[in-house]
Amino acid sequence: MHDIRALRADPDGFDADLARRGLEPVAASILTLDEERRAAQTAAQERQTRRNALAREIGAIKRQKGDSTALEAEARTLREEMEQLDAKAQALDTEVKAALAVIPNRLDPVVPPGADETANVVVHERGVRRNFAFTPKQHFELGEAMTQNGLPQMDFGTASKLSGARFVLLRGGIARLERALGQFMLDLHVNEHGYSETQVPVLVNEPAMYGTDKLPKFADQSFCTQEGFWLVPTAEVPLTASVMGDILEEAQLPLRMTALSLCFRSEAGSAGRDVRGMLRQHQFEKVEMVSVVAPEDSEAEHERMTVCAERVLELLEIPFRRMALCAGDTGFGAARTFDLEAWLPGQQAWREISSCSNTRDFQARRMNARYRPKGGGAPVFVHTLNGSGLAVGRTLIAVMENWQNEDGSVTVPPVLRSYMGGVERLD
């Protein structure tokens, strides 16, 4: 959410940022509504001042037993006009807030220019892509060929019977491998990276979704129950919204939280994309990292968070690259984003496996989340950051494709074997 005062102070800057994202200017239309709202408020205040004066005049006339009929009629007219002006101002205020609510965050000046993902910039590439002596398979080819009691360990057919497209049922070793990945990521972020493990609800209310910029813009990309609860698209929502409406003490910062949760996305607009396999699912697991920090610390925290996500891939020995997202590909709530892309040899392609974003005070303003500086003064909006550490299903894909063997088996990465009861290979 943006402060209307900031828009008044720099309308050209707001429109320039929107242009970088490929969006149309909005400052003039919002400021027109804002001017009308303020004019209505001023007119209502003027009528209130006049009514106060009339009240004194009427009182004086009545004390002298004079006729105040005309003044009383004027006072009634002023009250009716005030009610109309107050209603107009309130309606315009709602319009202004609705317009501000769908303006994306302002971009950091260092965000690369560009209209879409083709303009994203490689920051660095880590790890060595394996030179296979055979043609590597895609994850679903490997998973469907592995069986448990005669049934595929990666079973899309049964999942479709139960729930429809974009679901999967995992069995046996593959199910255990996915569980191991989630536990390994949580342990790493808690024990080595200093995040606090958190168990979060996967049903949240509308203020939590709005505060984390998922509403109203992305309502069609999430699931809502008949009771008005929203299924979380990521644990970012409950983790970040846990400080909604709070005034923290500066000594409490930084807050670093992590959670492994189910996530739900409708995948609206993705018809025909990634229809085979587990890349794009309605339900998936993800380990999320969220940081709540003082404004001066958010840039360094963004780098720290991204390195934490990279460490997962390094330990799993999966080749990856860090991408600086361009203006046209940076998400609605983010001022700056780094994506991590894992190399998938079965697809011969880089695919996103983590996204780490600094939203600065954009979410904090929507949530009214602040902290009290230890030196005194008025409360200040916190900065919030979020990142995947990592998407568990996509990491499972990357492990299977990078650690596959010619006979169709998958070697378990050494770092995961203690989580797999010593199992070294899935056959």
Beta strands, then each sheet from edge to edge (+ up, - down):
strand 1: 121-126
strand 2: 147-148
strand 3: 151-152
strand 4: 154-155
strand 5: 169-170
strand 6: 196-197
strand 7: 203-204
strand 8: 230-231
strand 9: 247-249
strand 10: 255-264
strand 11: 283-293
strand 12: 320-324
strand 13: 336-344
strand 14: 349-360
strand 15: 370-372
strand 16: 380-381
strand 17: 383-391
strand 18: 410-411
strand 19: 425-426
sheet 1: 1+ 12- 13+ 14- 17+ 11- 10+ 6+
sheet 2: 2+ 3-
sheet 3: 4+ 5-
sheet 4: 7+ 8-
sheet 5: 9+ 15+ 16-
sheet 6: 18+ 19-
end
